[in-house]
Structure formats: C-alpha cells, structure tokens
Amino acid sequence: MNRILLRLKQTPRIDERAFMETFPEVIQVLMNSPWCLQVPSFADHYKELIKYTVLKERRFRPSIVMEAYRAMESPENFSKEKLHLVTIFAWSIELMQSALITLDDIWDQSPMRGNDIPWYKKPNIGLTGINDGVILYESAFSLIKTYFSSQNVYTALMETLHQLSVGTAIGQYLDWKCKRDSKPTFENFNMQTYRGIARFKTASALVETPFKGIRILTNNLPIPNSSEDVFMELGVACQIDNDILDTYNEKGEVRHQVGSDIREGACTWPAIQVLESGNKEMIRKFKQNYGRPQLECENEIIKIFEEFRIFGKYRTYCQTTRGRLEKRAREMEPSLQRAILAVTENVLPISAYI
C-alpha cells in the first residue's frame, strides 16, 4: 500500500482548477463548429446552453478521469500534451452527461436542478429543451472528432461514448419501471432493481466510461472482465452517496432544503432499506407518504429515516464496502490497482464513516 501511495505522489497532481482552465478552449472549439458558422444567430443560444447546463453540474466524473489517468499512466509517458487530451476527453463526458440530464429533467418534469431551475424551465425554452439536449449530445462527439480524429484511439473513444449513452438509456428504462402513473411501484423497490439502475445510470458514467477511456489513452487495453464487478460496486456506492445527500449533509444532518427524491417517489437506497426492514408499521407509514408532494408527507418520511438511523447504516455500508473494494484492488494489476484505490478514496472517503 505504501508503495502505491508513493507512486501516486510521484505523478503530478491534477486539480479542478487545471480542468476548468480548459473550458474557454472547449467553448471556442464548439463555437467554431459548422452549425455555429452556418447559422450565426444560433451561436449565442448554444453558448448559453453549454454554460448553463455543463457548468452547473457537480463534477464527479472529471476527478475520476483525472485520478485514473494519474494512476495508470507511466511516469515516463506523462506530459502536458497528453494531460490536455485527457482533459478534453473528460469534457466530452461532461457534455454527454449534460445532454442526458437535460432530457431527463424534461421527462421527469423536474422543478429544480441543483439550486436552480433546470434548462427547460428557463424563459422561452420549454420543450425546445429536447432539441437542445440533442445538440449537447452531438457536441460531445464533435469535441472528440476535433481532437482525436487523426489518432488511432479515435474509433475506440467514440464507441466508448456511444456505450455510455446506450447504458444510460437502459438505466432510465429500469428507473421508469419503478413508477406507474407517476406513483412509486413498491413491488419493484429491491436491491436487484436498484443495482441494475446504478449499473447503467451511475457506474457507466462515473466509473466505467472514465476507466475505459483512460485505458484507451494510456494504451492499457483491454480492461479485464474481473474488473466489471468492481466498477459496478463503485457505481452503486456513488448512487447510494447521491441518495443520501438528497436528504442529509456530510455530517449526517437533515438538509435545510431536501432534494426531490422523496416527493418524486424515486427508487433509492434509503427507501429500500425501510421497505426491506420487516417493520410492518414503519413500512405502512412509509408507503402512505412516499412519493407525495405535500410537505407533511416529506417530513413524515424524514422522520422514518431518522428513526431507522439511515445515515448510521450508510456509514456502516461505506466502511464495509471500502474494505471489500480495497481487498479486490490489491488482486489487480498494478496500474489498475492504483486507479481503483484512488477512485475508492474519492467515492468512499474515510471521513464518511468516522
């Protein structure tokens, strides 16, 4: 373990600032795309679309891309030029995810995205946001084409993005099966369904796609099949963390402004924990209130979470899962081992259960 940490320190650190410094270049490249040059009146709308959707997202994915690269690249091959291309690949993932999130907000009629309204709720947008989602989707491929079309990794990177979009669509399908007429179908709330949703909607975007892309860019092909269950576990961990943060802050305190999962009746890890608890009275109250828009129903669900000590169960989950992933990582080849350990620290930091 100490040798691994030493190797990580020997490679230059990659931070959020370095990633964001590339954004003006990304904007400029996209502004020079044929659709902007041929339709100048579209350019301002396009620029606002990118800034509003891409920059407002919580950027988990780039940090995982960067950490994977830092861990998997040989020190002798590390260069500013290579790092720049890795950063561009990370931006392409962000554009793809922004496209899918923009469309998802319309399908779900989400009232909020983070601390602001979603793109489709902006004045004069509405259902034209579907068209904007398609534009963002194509922008991801445009970026890859601009920077990689002359390289032998081009086809593989394009295929990786296509796999991401298909996987997310499958995850959406599984997610929608947990509702009927906008009401939760509690018979589908189980860990098997949840892991399927997390596998395609979360693991694919947050873990699998970054790792596949970095394996391509560092010529560390192919990814062993034995790694897939580790990616899956990391994806599930990311999804659970997202579910917890919808209600709690990092200290385990109920948020001043709770997210929308409870009101929307989403299939979440806390919901499944309650439904599989065997406590009939608690389950009865839960089903009466979950997936309802009234504030009193939301407060009743939070009260159930508190009585059930959901955040404490989350801390226990973090501890046991981190230990299991670290054990699996040590069985892998050195470069993949370093990357998995780095990402595990990002997804399941020790502070989560201390």
BALOBA-1460 file (C-alpha; in Angstrom, 3 decimals):
// residues 354
<rec num="1" residu="m" x="0.000" y="0.000" z="0.000"/>
<rec num="2" residu="n" x="2.794" y="2.460" z="0.869"/>
<rec num="3" residu="r" x="4.460" y="1.780" z="-2.481"/>
<rec num="4" residu="i" x="1.205" y="2.558" z="-4.239"/>
<rec num="5" residu="l" x="0.764" y="5.845" z="-2.375"/>
<rec num="6" residu="l" x="4.371" y="6.783" z="-3.132"/>
<rec num="7" residu="r" x="3.809" y="6.120" z="-6.852"/>
<rec num="8" residu="l" x="0.701" y="8.329" z="-6.795"/>
<rec num="9" residu="k" x="2.694" y="11.176" z="-5.269"/>
<rec num="10" residu="q" x="5.412" y="10.882" z="-7.913"/>
<rec num="11" residu="t" x="2.996" y="11.832" z="-10.693"/>
<rec num="12" residu="p" x="1.903" y="15.494" z="-10.931"/>
<rec num="13" residu="r" x="-1.366" y="16.286" z="-9.194"/>
<rec num="14" residu="i" x="-4.360" y="17.169" z="-11.353"/>
<rec num="15" residu="d" x="-6.881" y="19.512" z="-9.794"/>
<rec num="16" residu="e" x="-10.209" y="21.147" z="-10.541"/>
<rec num="17" residu="r" x="-8.531" y="24.414" z="-11.461"/>
<rec num="18" residu="a" x="-6.477" y="22.790" z="-14.218"/>
<rec num="19" residu="f" x="-9.614" y="21.157" z="-15.550"/>
<rec num="20" residu="m" x="-11.642" y="24.374" z="-15.565"/>
<rec num="21" residu="e" x="-8.858" y="26.332" z="-17.259"/>
<rec num="22" residu="t" x="-9.572" y="24.289" z="-20.388"/>
<rec num="23" residu="f" x="-13.239" y="25.304" z="-20.560"/>
<rec num="24" residu="p" x="-12.743" y="28.540" z="-22.585"/>
<rec num="25" residu="e" x="-10.891" y="26.485" z="-25.185"/>
<rec num="26" residu="v" x="-13.720" y="23.942" z="-25.291"/>
<rec num="27" residu="i" x="-16.246" y="26.751" z="-25.789"/>
<rec num="28" residu="q" x="-14.159" y="28.269" z="-28.580"/>
<rec num="29" residu="v" x="-13.827" y="24.945" z="-30.402"/>
<rec num="30" residu="l" x="-17.567" y="24.323" z="-30.203"/>
<rec num="31" residu="m" x="-18.325" y="27.874" z="-31.322"/>
<rec num="32" residu="n" x="-16.296" y="27.117" z="-34.453"/>
<rec num="33" residu="s" x="-18.459" y="24.102" z="-35.254"/>
<rec num="34" residu="p" x="-20.280" y="24.063" z="-38.622"/>
<rec num="35" residu="w" x="-23.706" y="24.664" z="-37.083"/>
<rec num="36" residu="c" x="-22.490" y="27.901" z="-35.474"/>
<rec num="37" residu="l" x="-20.603" y="29.101" z="-38.529"/>
<rec num="38" residu="q" x="-23.509" y="28.344" z="-40.852"/>
<rec num="39" residu="v" x="-26.186" y="29.771" z="-38.510"/>
<rec num="40" residu="p" x="-24.598" y="32.713" z="-36.638"/>
<rec num="41" residu="s" x="-27.859" y="33.512" z="-34.816"/>
<rec num="42" residu="f" x="-27.639" y="30.124" z="-33.127"/>
<rec num="43" residu="a" x="-24.211" y="30.768" z="-31.584"/>
<rec num="44" residu="d" x="-25.380" y="32.855" z="-28.600"/>
<rec num="45" residu="h" x="-28.076" y="30.327" z="-27.686"/>
<rec num="46" residu="y" x="-25.563" y="27.494" z="-27.991"/>
<rec num="47" residu="k" x="-23.015" y="29.210" z="-25.760"/>
<rec num="48" residu="e" x="-25.626" y="29.942" z="-23.087"/>
<rec num="49" residu="l" x="-26.868" y="26.326" z="-23.268"/>
<rec num="50" residu="i" x="-23.398" y="24.903" z="-22.651"/>
<rec num="51" residu="k" x="-22.564" y="27.255" z="-19.799"/>
<rec num="52" residu="y" x="-25.905" y="26.810" z="-18.073"/>
<rec num="53" residu="t" x="-26.075" y="23.020" z="-18.275"/>
<rec num="54" residu="v" x="-22.462" y="21.879" z="-18.116"/>
<rec num="55" residu="l" x="-21.031" y="24.260" z="-15.537"/>
<rec num="56" residu="k" x="-23.886" y="23.801" z="-13.048"/>
<rec num="57" residu="e" x="-23.327" y="20.078" z="-12.680"/>
<rec num="58" residu="r" x="-21.393" y="18.580" z="-9.750"/>
<rec num="59" residu="r" x="-18.226" y="17.411" z="-11.462"/>
<rec num="60" residu="f" x="-17.591" y="13.923" z="-10.065"/>
<rec num="61" residu="r" x="-16.618" y="12.458" z="-13.412"/>
<rec num="62" residu="p" x="-13.619" y="14.652" z="-14.321"/>
<rec num="63" residu="s" x="-11.935" y="13.956" z="-10.991"/>
<rec num="64" residu="i" x="-12.310" y="10.231" z="-11.602"/>
<rec num="65" residu="v" x="-10.975" y="10.593" z="-15.166"/>
<rec num="66" residu="m" x="-8.001" y="12.562" z="-13.886"/>
<rec num="67" residu="e" x="-7.294" y="10.264" z="-10.946"/>
<rec num="68" residu="a" x="-7.477" y="7.222" z="-13.225"/>
<rec num="69" residu="y" x="-5.037" y="8.826" z="-15.648"/>
<rec num="70" residu="r" x="-2.655" y="9.884" z="-12.898"/>
<rec num="71" residu="a" x="-2.642" y="6.334" z="-11.536"/>
<rec num="72" residu="m" x="-2.491" y="4.414" z="-14.816"/>
<rec num="73" residu="e" x="-0.067" y="6.453" z="-16.894"/>
<rec num="74" residu="s" x="3.606" y="5.538" z="-16.764"/>
<rec num="75" residu="p" x="5.635" y="8.461" z="-15.359"/>
<rec num="76" residu="e" x="7.845" y="8.482" z="-18.451"/>
<rec num="77" residu="n" x="4.791" y="8.980" z="-20.704"/>
<rec num="78" residu="f" x="3.209" y="11.728" z="-18.653"/>
<rec num="79" residu="s" x="3.214" y="15.066" z="-20.485"/>
<rec num="80" residu="k" x="1.275" y="18.325" z="-20.599"/>
<rec num="81" residu="e" x="0.116" y="17.479" z="-24.110"/>
<rec num="82" residu="k" x="-1.241" y="14.105" z="-23.025"/>
<rec num="83" residu="l" x="-2.861" y="15.622" z="-19.960"/>
<rec num="84" residu="h" x="-4.558" y="18.179" z="-22.191"/>
<rec num="85" residu="l" x="-6.101" y="15.420" z="-24.317"/>
<rec num="86" residu="v" x="-7.260" y="13.591" z="-21.190"/>
<rec num="87" residu="t" x="-8.931" y="16.811" z="-20.044"/>
<rec num="88" residu="i" x="-10.700" y="17.122" z="-23.393"/>
<rec num="89" residu="f" x="-11.975" y="13.559" z="-23.040"/>
<rec num="90" residu="a" x="-13.290" y="14.472" z="-19.577"/>
<rec num="91" residu="w" x="-15.136" y="17.453" z="-21.070"/>
<rec num="92" residu="s" x="-16.710" y="15.210" z="-23.707"/>
<rec num="93" residu="i" x="-18.140" y="13.046" z="-20.913"/>
<rec num="94" residu="e" x="-19.469" y="16.173" z="-19.201"/>
<rec num="95" residu="l" x="-21.199" y="17.280" z="-22.405"/>
<rec num="96" residu="m" x="-22.720" y="13.829" z="-22.870"/>
<rec num="97" residu="q" x="-23.996" y="13.718" z="-19.295"/>
<rec num="98" residu="s" x="-25.344" y="17.275" z="-19.530"/>
<rec num="99" residu="a" x="-27.301" y="16.208" z="-22.613"/>
<rec num="100" residu="l" x="-28.808" y="13.211" z="-20.858"/>
<rec num="101" residu="i" x="-29.601" y="15.218" z="-17.716"/>
<rec num="102" residu="t" x="-31.229" y="17.986" z="-19.768"/>
<rec num="103" residu="l" x="-33.540" y="15.424" z="-21.366"/>
<rec num="104" residu="d" x="-34.127" y="13.608" z="-18.067"/>
<rec num="105" residu="d" x="-35.312" y="16.836" z="-16.405"/>
<rec num="106" residu="i" x="-37.939" y="17.259" z="-19.126"/>
<rec num="107" residu="w" x="-39.121" y="13.650" z="-18.917"/>
<rec num="108" residu="d" x="-39.379" y="13.848" z="-15.118"/>
<rec num="109" residu="q" x="-40.704" y="17.418" z="-15.149"/>
<rec num="110" residu="s" x="-38.083" y="18.191" z="-12.503"/>
<rec num="111" residu="p" x="-38.719" y="21.538" z="-10.782"/>
<rec num="112" residu="m" x="-35.099" y="22.024" z="-9.744"/>
<rec num="113" residu="r" x="-31.618" y="21.067" z="-10.884"/>
<rec num="114" residu="g" x="-29.194" y="21.632" z="-8.034"/>
<rec num="115" residu="n" x="-30.000" y="25.039" z="-6.558"/>
<rec num="116" residu="d" x="-31.533" y="26.464" z="-9.723"/>
<rec num="117" residu="i" x="-34.238" y="25.729" z="-12.265"/>
<rec num="118" residu="p" x="-33.410" y="23.184" z="-14.988"/>
<rec num="119" residu="w" x="-32.719" y="24.366" z="-18.520"/>
<rec num="120" residu="y" x="-36.207" y="23.605" z="-19.871"/>
<rec num="121" residu="k" x="-37.806" y="25.908" z="-17.269"/>
<rec num="122" residu="k" x="-35.882" y="28.950" z="-18.461"/>
<rec num="123" residu="p" x="-37.976" y="31.545" z="-20.327"/>
<rec num="124" residu="n" x="-38.744" y="30.596" z="-23.939"/>
<rec num="125" residu="i" x="-37.169" y="27.131" z="-23.648"/>
<rec num="126" residu="g" x="-39.817" y="24.576" z="-22.623"/>
<rec num="127" residu="l" x="-39.968" y="21.528" z="-24.893"/>
<rec num="128" residu="t" x="-37.369" y="23.024" z="-27.223"/>
<rec num="129" residu="g" x="-35.017" y="21.772" z="-24.498"/>
<rec num="130" residu="i" x="-35.360" y="18.356" z="-26.146"/>
<rec num="131" residu="n" x="-33.672" y="19.766" z="-29.219"/>
<rec num="132" residu="d" x="-31.023" y="21.399" z="-27.028"/>
<rec num="133" residu="g" x="-30.362" y="18.024" z="-25.365"/>
<rec num="134" residu="v" x="-29.677" y="16.535" z="-28.796"/>
<rec num="135" residu="i" x="-27.292" y="19.401" z="-29.567"/>
<rec num="136" residu="l" x="-25.348" y="18.814" z="-26.340"/>
<rec num="137" residu="y" x="-25.230" y="15.096" z="-27.154"/>
<rec num="138" residu="e" x="-23.703" y="15.767" z="-30.572"/>
<rec num="139" residu="s" x="-21.298" y="18.302" z="-29.042"/>
<rec num="140" residu="a" x="-19.590" y="15.514" z="-27.099"/>
<rec num="141" residu="f" x="-18.820" y="13.662" z="-30.326"/>
<rec num="142" residu="s" x="-17.813" y="16.905" z="-32.049"/>
<rec num="143" residu="l" x="-15.185" y="17.517" z="-29.371"/>
<rec num="144" residu="i" x="-13.768" y="14.006" z="-29.739"/>
<rec num="145" residu="k" x="-13.657" y="14.378" z="-33.515"/>
<rec num="146" residu="t" x="-11.839" y="17.722" z="-33.336"/>
<rec num="147" residu="y" x="-9.048" y="16.463" z="-31.087"/>
<rec num="148" residu="f" x="-8.735" y="12.752" z="-31.842"/>
<rec num="149" residu="s" x="-9.872" y="12.065" z="-35.428"/>
<rec num="150" residu="s" x="-6.270" y="11.845" z="-36.654"/>
<rec num="151" residu="q" x="-5.238" y="9.413" z="-33.884"/>
<rec num="152" residu="n" x="-5.607" y="5.644" z="-33.692"/>
<rec num="153" residu="v" x="-7.683" y="5.971" z="-30.493"/>
<rec num="154" residu="y" x="-10.467" y="7.886" z="-32.243"/>
<rec num="155" residu="t" x="-12.812" y="4.992" z="-33.038"/>
<rec num="156" residu="a" x="-12.425" y="3.436" z="-29.599"/>
<rec num="157" residu="l" x="-13.195" y="6.728" z="-27.816"/>
<rec num="158" residu="m" x="-16.264" y="7.325" z="-29.973"/>
<rec num="159" residu="e" x="-17.504" y="3.807" z="-29.220"/>
<rec num="160" residu="t" x="-16.971" y="4.421" z="-25.504"/>
<rec num="161" residu="l" x="-19.256" y="7.460" z="-25.623"/>
<rec num="162" residu="h" x="-21.885" y="5.520" z="-27.574"/>
<rec num="163" residu="q" x="-21.829" y="2.790" z="-24.924"/>
<rec num="164" residu="l" x="-22.316" y="5.454" z="-22.261"/>
<rec num="165" residu="s" x="-25.435" y="6.868" z="-23.929"/>
<rec num="166" residu="v" x="-26.979" y="3.431" z="-24.516"/>
<rec num="167" residu="g" x="-26.218" y="2.344" z="-20.956"/>
<rec num="168" residu="t" x="-27.828" y="5.469" z="-19.548"/>
<rec num="169" residu="a" x="-30.942" y="4.860" z="-21.652"/>
<rec num="170" residu="i" x="-31.230" y="1.337" z="-20.233"/>
<rec num="171" residu="g" x="-30.799" y="2.745" z="-16.729"/>
<rec num="172" residu="q" x="-33.612" y="5.216" z="-17.423"/>
<rec num="173" residu="y" x="-35.848" y="2.362" z="-18.523"/>
<rec num="174" residu="l" x="-35.202" y="0.474" z="-15.295"/>
<rec num="175" residu="d" x="-35.799" y="3.657" z="-13.305"/>
<rec num="176" residu="w" x="-39.137" y="4.302" z="-15.015"/>
<rec num="177" residu="k" x="-40.300" y="0.770" z="-14.219"/>
<rec num="178" residu="c" x="-40.280" y="1.823" z="-10.559"/>
<rec num="179" residu="k" x="-43.196" y="4.170" z="-11.240"/>
<rec num="180" residu="r" x="-46.675" y="3.765" z="-12.692"/>
<rec num="181" residu="d" x="-48.855" y="6.785" z="-13.419"/>
<rec num="182" residu="s" x="-46.266" y="8.917" z="-11.597"/>
<rec num="183" residu="k" x="-46.646" y="6.816" z="-8.442"/>
<rec num="184" residu="p" x="-43.954" y="4.507" z="-6.984"/>
<rec num="185" residu="t" x="-44.420" y="0.790" z="-7.655"/>
<rec num="186" residu="f" x="-43.114" y="-0.518" z="-4.354"/>
<rec num="187" residu="e" x="-43.035" y="-4.126" z="-5.589"/>
<rec num="188" residu="n" x="-40.069" y="-3.108" z="-7.761"/>
<rec num="189" residu="f" x="-38.179" y="-1.453" z="-4.900"/>
<rec num="190" residu="n" x="-35.465" y="-4.014" z="-4.178"/>
<rec num="191" residu="m" x="-31.671" y="-4.191" z="-4.319"/>
<rec num="192" residu="q" x="-31.678" y="-6.215" z="-7.534"/>
<rec num="193" residu="t" x="-33.561" y="-3.456" z="-9.361"/>
<rec num="194" residu="y" x="-31.510" y="-0.780" z="-7.625"/>
<rec num="195" residu="r" x="-28.205" y="-2.332" z="-8.625"/>
<rec num="196" residu="g" x="-29.407" y="-2.517" z="-12.214"/>
<rec num="197" residu="i" x="-30.274" y="1.176" z="-12.211"/>
<rec num="198" residu="a" x="-26.951" y="2.047" z="-10.573"/>
<rec num="199" residu="r" x="-25.058" y="-0.177" z="-13.019"/>
<rec num="200" residu="f" x="-26.318" y="1.665" z="-16.090"/>
<rec num="201" residu="k" x="-27.140" y="5.175" z="-14.876"/>
<rec num="202" residu="t" x="-24.260" y="5.680" z="-12.462"/>
<rec num="203" residu="a" x="-21.485" y="3.111" z="-12.808"/>
<rec num="204" residu="s" x="-21.386" y="3.569" z="-16.580"/>
<rec num="205" residu="a" x="-20.979" y="7.347" z="-16.407"/>
<rec num="206" residu="l" x="-18.949" y="7.781" z="-13.233"/>
<rec num="207" residu="v" x="-16.634" y="4.782" z="-13.338"/>
<rec num="208" residu="e" x="-16.780" y="2.512" z="-16.361"/>
<rec num="209" residu="t" x="-16.582" y="5.171" z="-19.104"/>
<rec num="210" residu="p" x="-13.714" y="7.122" z="-17.452"/>
<rec num="211" residu="f" x="-11.757" y="3.891" z="-16.929"/>
<rec num="212" residu="k" x="-12.340" y="2.647" z="-20.462"/>
<rec num="213" residu="g" x="-11.311" y="5.999" z="-21.902"/>
<rec num="214" residu="i" x="-8.136" y="6.169" z="-19.841"/>
<rec num="215" residu="r" x="-7.235" y="2.574" z="-20.719"/>
<rec num="216" residu="i" x="-7.518" y="3.623" z="-24.361"/>
<rec num="217" residu="l" x="-5.488" y="6.813" z="-23.910"/>
<rec num="218" residu="t" x="-2.733" y="5.103" z="-21.911"/>
<rec num="219" residu="n" x="-2.683" y="2.008" z="-24.149"/>
<rec num="220" residu="n" x="-3.590" y="-0.234" z="-21.201"/>
<rec num="221" residu="l" x="-6.024" y="-2.455" z="-23.112"/>
<rec num="222" residu="p" x="-8.186" y="-4.345" z="-22.572"/>
<rec num="223" residu="i" x="-9.925" y="-3.908" z="-19.204"/>
<rec num="224" residu="p" x="-10.087" y="-7.345" z="-17.523"/>
<rec num="225" residu="n" x="-13.587" y="-8.799" z="-17.168"/>
<rec num="226" residu="s" x="-12.848" y="-9.300" z="-13.480"/>
<rec num="227" residu="s" x="-12.880" y="-5.502" z="-13.074"/>
<rec num="228" residu="e" x="-16.519" y="-5.116" z="-14.052"/>
<rec num="229" residu="d" x="-17.912" y="-6.109" z="-10.662"/>
<rec num="230" residu="v" x="-15.563" y="-3.580" z="-9.022"/>
<rec num="231" residu="f" x="-16.822" y="-0.853" z="-11.352"/>
<rec num="232" residu="m" x="-20.339" y="-1.963" z="-10.508"/>
<rec num="233" residu="e" x="-19.654" y="-1.727" z="-6.772"/>
<rec num="234" residu="l" x="-18.152" y="1.738" z="-7.169"/>
<rec num="235" residu="g" x="-21.161" y="2.819" z="-9.229"/>
<rec num="236" residu="v" x="-23.569" y="1.543" z="-6.593"/>
<rec num="237" residu="a" x="-21.548" y="3.392" z="-3.942"/>
<rec num="238" residu="c" x="-21.800" y="6.612" z="-5.962"/>
<rec num="239" residu="q" x="-25.553" y="6.167" z="-6.358"/>
<rec num="240" residu="i" x="-26.059" y="5.475" z="-2.646"/>
<rec num="241" residu="d" x="-23.977" y="8.534" z="-1.778"/>
<rec num="242" residu="n" x="-26.152" y="10.594" z="-4.131"/>
<rec num="243" residu="d" x="-29.314" y="9.226" z="-2.494"/>
<rec num="244" residu="i" x="-28.051" y="10.053" z="0.993"/>
<rec num="245" residu="l" x="-27.022" y="13.593" z="0.019"/>
<rec num="246" residu="d" x="-30.554" y="14.208" z="-1.236"/>
<rec num="247" residu="t" x="-31.664" y="14.270" z="2.410"/>
<rec num="248" residu="y" x="-28.533" y="14.639" z="4.575"/>
<rec num="249" residu="n" x="-25.418" y="16.776" z="4.552"/>
<rec num="250" residu="e" x="-21.983" y="15.220" z="5.021"/>
<rec num="251" residu="k" x="-22.305" y="15.495" z="8.807"/>
<rec num="252" residu="g" x="-25.487" y="13.430" z="8.848"/>
<rec num="253" residu="e" x="-27.773" y="16.397" z="9.476"/>
<rec num="254" residu="v" x="-31.053" y="16.735" z="7.580"/>
<rec num="255" residu="r" x="-30.585" y="19.339" z="4.858"/>
<rec num="256" residu="h" x="-32.298" y="22.706" z="5.177"/>
<rec num="257" residu="q" x="-33.634" y="22.161" z="1.662"/>
<rec num="258" residu="v" x="-34.181" y="18.463" z="0.991"/>
<rec num="259" residu="g" x="-33.904" y="17.185" z="-2.581"/>
<rec num="260" residu="s" x="-36.717" y="15.801" z="-4.716"/>
<rec num="261" residu="d" x="-36.278" y="12.009" z="-4.293"/>
<rec num="262" residu="i" x="-38.873" y="11.683" z="-1.527"/>
<rec num="263" residu="r" x="-41.527" y="13.775" z="-3.294"/>
<rec num="264" residu="e" x="-40.931" y="12.053" z="-6.633"/>
<rec num="265" residu="g" x="-41.032" y="8.570" z="-5.102"/>
<rec num="266" residu="a" x="-37.639" y="7.600" z="-6.505"/>
<rec num="267" residu="c" x="-36.244" y="4.102" z="-6.040"/>
<rec num="268" residu="t" x="-33.457" y="4.980" z="-3.594"/>
<rec num="269" residu="w" x="-31.242" y="3.092" z="-1.181"/>
<rec num="270" residu="p" x="-32.854" y="4.644" z="1.939"/>
<rec num="271" residu="a" x="-36.319" y="3.711" z="0.638"/>
<rec num="272" residu="i" x="-35.273" y="0.110" z="0.029"/>
<rec num="273" residu="q" x="-33.695" y="-0.143" z="3.488"/>
<rec num="274" residu="v" x="-37.024" y="0.789" z="5.089"/>
<rec num="275" residu="l" x="-39.129" y="-1.432" z="2.817"/>
<rec num="276" residu="e" x="-36.878" y="-4.441" z="3.481"/>
<rec num="277" residu="s" x="-36.689" y="-3.820" z="7.230"/>
<rec num="278" residu="g" x="-39.586" y="-6.123" z="8.142"/>
<rec num="279" residu="n" x="-41.107" y="-3.421" z="10.384"/>
<rec num="280" residu="k" x="-44.735" y="-3.593" z="9.218"/>
<rec num="281" residu="e" x="-45.926" y="-0.394" z="10.883"/>
<rec num="282" residu="m" x="-42.964" y="1.608" z="9.597"/>
<rec num="283" residu="i" x="-43.463" y="0.184" z="6.087"/>
<rec num="284" residu="r" x="-47.184" y="1.041" z="6.194"/>
<rec num="285" residu="k" x="-46.456" y="4.679" z="7.111"/>
<rec num="286" residu="f" x="-43.716" y="4.828" z="4.525"/>
<rec num="287" residu="k" x="-45.985" y="3.684" z="1.681"/>
<rec num="288" residu="q" x="-48.673" y="6.147" z="2.757"/>
<rec num="289" residu="n" x="-46.328" y="9.129" z="2.478"/>
<rec num="290" residu="y" x="-43.586" y="8.324" z="-0.021"/>
<rec num="291" residu="g" x="-43.892" y="9.840" z="-3.478"/>
<rec num="292" residu="r" x="-46.362" y="12.547" z="-2.414"/>
<rec num="293" residu="p" x="-45.768" y="16.282" z="-2.954"/>
<rec num="294" residu="q" x="-47.139" y="17.519" z="0.378"/>
<rec num="295" residu="l" x="-44.577" y="18.877" z="2.857"/>
<rec num="296" residu="e" x="-46.143" y="16.949" z="5.733"/>
<rec num="297" residu="c" x="-45.639" y="13.693" z="3.797"/>
<rec num="298" residu="e" x="-41.988" y="14.549" z="3.161"/>
<rec num="299" residu="n" x="-41.477" y="15.339" z="6.851"/>
<rec num="300" residu="e" x="-43.054" y="12.016" z="7.828"/>
<rec num="301" residu="i" x="-40.600" y="10.150" z="5.556"/>
<rec num="302" residu="i" x="-37.640" y="12.059" z="7.023"/>
<rec num="303" residu="k" x="-38.901" y="11.156" z="10.491"/>
<rec num="304" residu="i" x="-38.952" y="7.488" z="9.453"/>
<rec num="305" residu="f" x="-35.399" y="7.779" z="8.099"/>
<rec num="306" residu="e" x="-34.268" y="9.294" z="11.375"/>
<rec num="307" residu="e" x="-35.985" y="6.603" z="13.465"/>
<rec num="308" residu="f" x="-34.453" y="3.947" z="11.252"/>
<rec num="309" residu="r" x="-30.999" y="5.602" z="11.558"/>
<rec num="310" residu="i" x="-30.440" y="5.641" z="7.827"/>
<rec num="311" residu="f" x="-27.300" y="7.786" z="7.993"/>
<rec num="312" residu="g" x="-25.700" y="5.417" z="10.501"/>
<rec num="313" residu="k" x="-26.456" y="2.491" z="8.200"/>
<rec num="314" residu="y" x="-24.873" y="4.461" z="5.369"/>
<rec num="315" residu="r" x="-21.675" y="4.920" z="7.384"/>
<rec num="316" residu="t" x="-21.544" y="1.178" z="8.076"/>
<rec num="317" residu="y" x="-22.060" y="0.496" z="4.379"/>
<rec num="318" residu="c" x="-19.186" y="2.868" z="3.484"/>
<rec num="319" residu="q" x="-16.805" y="1.141" z="5.870"/>
<rec num="320" residu="t" x="-17.554" y="-2.418" z="4.781"/>
<rec num="321" residu="t" x="-17.652" y="-1.566" z="1.073"/>
<rec num="322" residu="r" x="-14.380" y="0.337" z="1.182"/>
<rec num="323" residu="g" x="-12.651" y="-2.613" z="2.828"/>
<rec num="324" residu="r" x="-14.066" y="-5.007" z="0.238"/>
<rec num="325" residu="l" x="-13.003" y="-2.809" z="-2.699"/>
<rec num="326" residu="e" x="-9.501" y="-2.294" z="-1.341"/>
<rec num="327" residu="k" x="-9.114" y="-6.047" z="-0.993"/>
<rec num="328" residu="r" x="-10.236" y="-6.590" z="-4.590"/>
<rec num="329" residu="a" x="-7.957" y="-3.823" z="-5.861"/>
<rec num="330" residu="r" x="-4.875" y="-5.477" z="-4.375"/>
<rec num="331" residu="e" x="-5.574" y="-8.533" z="-6.517"/>
<rec num="332" residu="m" x="-5.381" y="-6.492" z="-9.746"/>
<rec num="333" residu="e" x="-2.507" y="-5.480" z="-11.981"/>
<rec num="334" residu="p" x="-0.503" y="-2.507" z="-10.614"/>
<rec num="335" residu="s" x="-1.874" y="0.272" z="-12.847"/>
<rec num="336" residu="l" x="-5.490" y="-0.746" z="-12.367"/>
<rec num="337" residu="q" x="-4.858" y="-1.289" z="-8.658"/>
<rec num="338" residu="r" x="-3.600" y="2.280" z="-8.251"/>
<rec num="339" residu="a" x="-6.565" y="3.685" z="-10.137"/>
<rec num="340" residu="i" x="-9.180" y="1.706" z="-8.218"/>
<rec num="341" residu="l" x="-7.655" y="2.716" z="-4.879"/>
<rec num="342" residu="a" x="-7.593" y="6.381" z="-5.898"/>
<rec num="343" residu="v" x="-11.206" y="6.333" z="-7.052"/>
<rec num="344" residu="t" x="-12.316" y="4.392" z="-3.957"/>
<rec num="345" residu="e" x="-10.860" y="7.159" z="-1.802"/>
<rec num="346" residu="n" x="-12.871" y="9.711" z="-3.804"/>
<rec num="347" residu="v" x="-16.126" y="7.764" z="-3.654"/>
<rec num="348" residu="l" x="-15.792" y="6.355" z="-0.120"/>
<rec num="349" residu="p" x="-13.575" y="8.739" z="1.859"/>
<rec num="350" residu="i" x="-12.664" y="7.673" z="5.387"/>
<rec num="351" residu="s" x="-14.391" y="10.841" z="6.646"/>
<rec num="352" residu="a" x="-17.731" y="9.330" z="5.534"/>
<rec num="353" residu="y" x="-17.711" y="6.874" z="8.431"/>
<rec num="354" residu="i" x="-15.544" y="8.449" z="11.118"/>
